[in-house]
Amino acid sequence: MCLAVPGRIESITGDDPLTRSARVSFGGVIKEVNLSCVPEAKVGDYVIVHVGFALSIVDEKEAQQVFEYLDQIGELGAADKAGTVTKAELTQFAHDCSNSATRQDR
């Protein structure tokens, strides 16, 4: 299972909409990300990234909430070092996200 996680755009290179890319920070880890799905993205925006592609722009509050959830399950550090997350950790993460969405809908 793969997760799409938020990151903050630090810099952008390229003008071609299909090859435009950004250096995106994920809790201090910088990765190169393709911006073809979010042509309106700019430096400072938070984007949801999956397999190297920014899929959507999210506000900072939502991004910080996801960082908190990921931090709770050790995703930011443990997965980067070990490359894996346990099924129990993913289940708890999905449960917490679901509960948060339900609370916000009320």
C-alpha positions as CSV (number, residue, x, y, z in Angstrom):
1,M,0.0,0.0,0.0
2,C,1.3,3.5,-0.8
3,L,0.3,6.7,0.8
4,A,0.0,10.1,-0.8
5,V,1.6,12.6,1.6
6,P,1.8,16.4,1.7
7,G,5.0,18.3,1.2
8,R,5.9,22.0,0.9
9,I,7.2,23.3,-2.4
10,E,10.7,24.9,-1.9
11,S,11.6,25.7,-5.5
12,I,10.3,25.2,-9.0
13,T,12.1,24.6,-12.2
14,G,11.0,24.5,-15.8
15,D,8.2,26.3,-17.8
16,D,6.9,23.4,-19.8
17,P,3.6,22.2,-18.1
18,L,4.5,18.6,-18.7
19,T,8.1,18.7,-17.3
20,R,7.8,21.4,-14.7
21,S,9.1,20.1,-11.4
22,A,9.7,21.2,-7.8
23,R,11.9,20.5,-4.9
24,V,9.5,19.5,-2.2
25,S,10.2,19.1,1.5
26,F,8.6,16.3,3.4
27,G,9.4,17.1,7.0
28,G,12.9,18.1,6.0
29,V,13.5,15.4,3.4
30,I,13.7,17.0,0.0
31,K,12.5,15.2,-3.1
32,E,12.1,16.2,-6.8
33,V,8.4,16.1,-7.7
34,N,6.6,16.5,-11.1
35,L,4.0,19.3,-11.1
36,S,2.2,18.5,-14.4
37,C,-1.1,17.7,-12.5
38,V,-1.0,21.0,-10.6
39,P,0.1,23.7,-13.0
40,E,-1.1,26.4,-10.7
41,A,1.2,25.3,-7.8
42,K,3.7,27.9,-6.6
43,V,6.6,28.1,-4.1
44,G,5.3,27.8,-0.6
45,D,2.2,25.7,-1.5
46,Y,1.6,22.3,0.1
47,V,0.9,19.5,-2.4
48,I,-0.2,16.0,-2.0
49,V,2.4,13.7,-3.6
50,H,2.1,10.1,-4.7
51,V,4.9,8.2,-6.6
52,G,6.7,11.4,-7.5
53,F,3.7,13.4,-8.8
54,A,2.0,16.3,-7.1
55,L,-1.7,15.4,-7.3
56,S,-3.4,18.4,-5.6
57,I,-2.7,21.5,-3.6
58,V,-3.8,21.5,0.1
59,D,-3.8,24.2,2.7
60,E,-1.2,24.4,5.4
61,K,-3.6,23.4,8.2
62,E,-4.5,20.2,6.4
63,A,-0.9,19.4,5.6
64,Q,0.1,19.9,9.3
65,Q,-2.7,17.6,10.4
66,V,-1.4,14.8,8.2
67,F,2.2,15.4,9.4
68,E,0.9,14.9,13.0
69,Y,-0.8,11.7,12.0
70,L,2.3,10.4,10.2
71,D,4.4,11.4,13.2
72,Q,2.1,9.5,15.5
73,I,2.7,6.3,13.5
74,G,6.4,7.0,13.0
75,E,6.0,7.2,9.3
76,L,8.3,10.3,8.8
77,G,11.3,8.6,10.4
78,A,10.8,4.9,10.5
79,A,9.6,4.4,7.0
80,D,12.5,6.4,5.6
81,K,15.0,4.3,7.5
82,A,13.3,0.9,7.3
83,G,11.3,1.3,4.2
84,T,8.2,-0.3,5.8
85,V,5.3,0.5,8.0
86,T,3.3,-2.2,9.8
87,K,-0.2,-3.0,8.8
88,A,-1.3,-2.1,12.4
89,E,0.2,1.4,11.9
90,L,-1.5,1.9,8.6
91,T,-4.8,0.7,10.0
92,Q,-4.5,3.2,12.9
93,F,-3.6,6.0,10.5
94,A,-6.7,5.3,8.3
95,H,-8.9,5.1,11.5
96,D,-7.6,8.4,12.8
97,C,-8.1,10.1,9.4
98,S,-11.6,8.7,9.1
99,N,-12.5,9.9,12.6
100,S,-11.1,13.4,11.9
101,A,-13.1,13.7,8.7
102,T,-16.2,12.6,10.5
103,R,-15.7,15.2,13.3
104,Q,-15.2,17.9,10.7
105,D,-18.4,17.0,8.9
106,R,-20.5,17.6,12.0
